Amino acid sequence: MLSDEVTRLRVRRPAVRKSWLEQGPGAARERRGAEPFVELPWDEALDLVAGELARVKDAHSATARSSAAPTAGRAPAASITRRARSSAS
């Protein structure tokens, strides 16, 4: 069972800054922390998150891909295969 403190701090409904909801990303940055939040239904909030992830990917993924090595952050497939074979022995 959750403690009263944890229960009190749980997010019950998603909320978005009012200006962001009305004007989109980057709206009224100077008001962050001062303006009210608007609660949304979960399905609407998830749609907003999906849209933002797509927007950021479209805006930045080409730049990120062109400046990184093709295997940046990943082990080459041959290395993974060697590790799998050695651990199976």
N, C-alpha and C positions, 0 to 999 in steps of 0.2 A: 504494500500500500504506500502511496506517495505521502510525504510529509505535508503538513499544511503550508509550509513555506514554498515548497516546490509547486504545489497545486496553485498557490496564489500567483506565482511567477510564470506559469505556463501561458503560451500564446493560445488564446481561445479562437480568435478570428484574425485573419491577416489584415494589415492596415498599410495604407500608402499615404505619403505626404499629399496634401490637398493640391498644391500647385503642380506636382508631378502628374497626378491623375488628370488634371485639367489641361495641362500644357505639354506634358511629355518630359523626356529626359533632359536634364540640365536646367529645368525651370526654377527660377527663384532660389538659386543656390545660397544666396545671402540670408535666406529665411530658414535654412536648415536648423532644426532644433527649436525654432520659435513658432512655426506654424502648426496647425492641427493636423492630425492624421484622420483619414477616412477609412472606416472598416468596410471590407468587401467580402462577398461570398468566396469560398475557397476556389470554386471553379473559375471565377473571374480573375482572382489573384494568380492562379496557375497559368491562365492564358497570358496575363501581363508578363510573368516571368519568362514563359516560352518566347514571347515576342522580343523581350529584351535580350535573351541569349542569342536569338537569331540576328538581331540588330548588331550586337557587339561582334559576333562571328563574322558577319558580312563586312563590317567596318574595319576589322583588325586582323582577320586570319591571313589574308594575302601578305600583309607586311610581316607577320610573325613567321609565315612559312618561308618567305624569301630570305629572311635574315638568319634562319637557323639551318643547321646541317640536316640532311634528310633523316638521320637517325638520332637527332638530338633528344636526349632523355629516354632513349630506348636502347636496349641491348640488341645487337645484330642477331638475326635469326639463327645464324650458325652457332653463336655463343649459347643461345638458349637450348639448341639441340644438343650441344656437347654437355651442358649441365644436366639435362634430362637423362642422357645416356649414362653419365657417371653416377648419378644418384640411383639409377635403376640397378646398378651392379652390386 
